[in-house]
């Protein structure tokens, strides 16, 4: 059972890490689109 707990913990941490990476990439994409004029300069994420 301890192995299952460790596996769950590892997958949980990797999920958090992937979520943070996705959020950073999304912010970079929004900034790039603003710079290119595709998005309005006052665009705010909901």
Protein Blocks (a to p, Z undefined) as FASTA:
>chain_A
ZZmmmmmmmmmmmmmmmmmmmmmmmmmmmmmmmmnomacfklccZZ
